[in-house]
Amino acid sequence: QVQLVESGGGLVQPGGSLRLSCAASGRIFSIYAMGWYRQAPGKQRELVAVITSGGSTNYQDSVKGRFTISRDNAKNTVFLQMNSLKPEDTAVYYCNADLITIDYTRRVYWGQGTQVTVSS
């Protein structure tokens, strides 16, 4: 079994910063990529950022220059540093992992989500 656990969400004022983390645990053989998605009420879940095992990154246009995704491969952990936060960044943020389990089965796993609220 594989679990992804997010942390670091909270309430922050516009222009502030938050750092999200997501730790993957369980029967993991290797991780191809990890990413962050977000979903606001009434909206579709959207990709925020993704990072591959080799360190390549990609970002949604709306967060480029403000968010930074990184990872600690040894700890199977991915981070999302969010700076210059805007009210429109308010959403539940979900960690996603494309990985291969110890029995060599490739699967996509999701975390439970962490709330990020940007408001005055």
C-alpha positions as CSV (number, residue, x, y, z in Angstrom):
1,Q,0.0,0.0,0.0
2,V,1.2,3.5,-0.8
3,Q,0.1,6.7,1.0
4,L,0.7,10.3,0.2
5,V,0.4,12.8,3.1
6,E,0.3,16.5,2.6
7,S,1.0,19.2,5.1
8,G,1.7,22.9,5.3
9,G,-1.6,24.4,4.2
10,G,-3.2,27.2,6.0
11,L,-4.5,30.8,5.9
12,V,-2.2,33.5,4.6
13,Q,-2.6,37.1,3.5
14,P,-2.2,38.1,-0.2
15,G,1.5,38.5,-1.0
16,G,2.4,36.0,1.7
17,S,4.1,32.6,1.4
18,L,3.4,29.0,2.3
19,R,5.4,25.8,1.8
20,L,3.6,22.6,1.2
21,S,5.1,19.2,1.6
22,C,4.0,15.7,0.6
23,A,5.6,12.5,1.9
24,A,5.1,9.2,0.0
25,S,5.3,6.0,2.0
26,G,4.7,2.4,1.5
27,R,5.8,-0.2,-0.9
28,I,7.5,2.1,-3.4
29,F,10.1,0.9,-5.8
30,S,10.6,4.1,-7.7
31,I,8.8,7.4,-8.4
32,Y,8.6,8.6,-12.0
33,A,7.1,12.0,-11.1
34,M,5.4,13.9,-8.4
35,G,3.1,16.9,-8.8
36,W,0.7,19.3,-7.1
37,Y,-2.9,19.8,-8.2
38,R,-5.4,22.1,-6.8
39,Q,-9.2,22.4,-6.9
40,A,-11.3,25.4,-5.9
41,P,-15.1,25.0,-5.3
42,G,-17.0,24.8,-8.5
43,K,-13.8,24.4,-10.6
44,Q,-12.0,21.5,-12.2
45,R,-9.0,20.1,-10.6
46,E,-5.9,21.5,-12.3
47,L,-2.2,20.8,-12.5
48,V,-0.1,23.3,-10.6
49,A,3.4,21.9,-11.0
50,V,5.2,18.6,-11.6
51,I,8.7,17.4,-11.1
52,T,10.3,14.2,-12.5
53,S,12.7,12.0,-10.8
54,G,15.5,13.6,-12.8
55,G,14.5,17.1,-11.6
56,S,12.7,18.4,-14.7
57,T,9.9,20.8,-13.8
58,N,6.8,22.2,-15.4
59,Y,4.4,24.8,-14.1
60,Q,1.0,26.1,-14.9
61,D,1.3,29.5,-16.4
62,S,-0.5,31.3,-13.6
63,V,2.1,30.2,-11.0
64,K,5.3,30.6,-13.0
65,G,7.7,32.8,-11.2
66,R,5.8,32.5,-7.9
67,F,5.8,28.8,-7.1
68,T,8.7,26.4,-6.9
69,I,8.4,22.7,-6.9
70,S,11.3,20.6,-5.5
71,R,11.8,17.1,-4.1
72,D,13.9,15.1,-1.7
73,N,14.3,11.7,-3.5
74,A,15.8,10.0,-0.5
75,K,12.7,10.8,1.6
76,N,10.2,10.4,-1.2
77,T,9.0,13.9,-0.5
78,V,7.9,16.7,-2.8
79,F,7.6,20.4,-1.8
80,L,5.8,23.4,-3.2
81,Q,7.1,26.8,-2.2
82,M,4.4,29.3,-2.8
83,N,5.3,33.0,-2.8
84,S,3.4,36.1,-3.7
85,L,0.2,34.3,-3.1
86,K,-3.0,35.7,-4.6
87,P,-6.7,35.1,-3.5
88,E,-7.2,33.1,-6.7
89,D,-4.6,30.6,-5.4
90,T,-7.2,29.6,-2.8
91,A,-8.0,25.9,-3.2
92,V,-7.5,22.4,-1.8
93,Y,-4.0,21.3,-3.0
94,Y,-3.5,17.7,-3.7
95,C,-0.2,15.8,-4.0
96,N,0.1,13.3,-6.9
97,A,2.6,10.6,-7.6
98,D,3.2,8.5,-10.6
99,L,5.2,5.6,-9.2
100,I,6.1,2.0,-9.4
101,T,5.4,-0.2,-6.4
102,I,7.7,-2.8,-5.0
103,D,5.8,-5.4,-7.1
104,Y,6.6,-3.4,-10.2
105,T,3.1,-2.1,-10.8
106,R,2.9,1.4,-12.1
107,R,0.1,3.4,-10.5
108,V,-1.0,7.0,-9.8
109,Y,-1.7,7.9,-6.2
110,W,-3.3,10.9,-4.6
111,G,-3.0,12.6,-1.2
112,Q,-5.9,13.6,0.9
113,G,-5.5,17.3,0.2
114,T,-4.5,20.4,2.2
115,Q,-6.4,23.6,2.3
116,V,-4.7,26.8,1.2
117,T,-6.7,30.0,1.8
118,V,-5.3,33.4,0.7
119,S,-7.4,36.2,2.1
120,S,-7.2,39.5,4.0
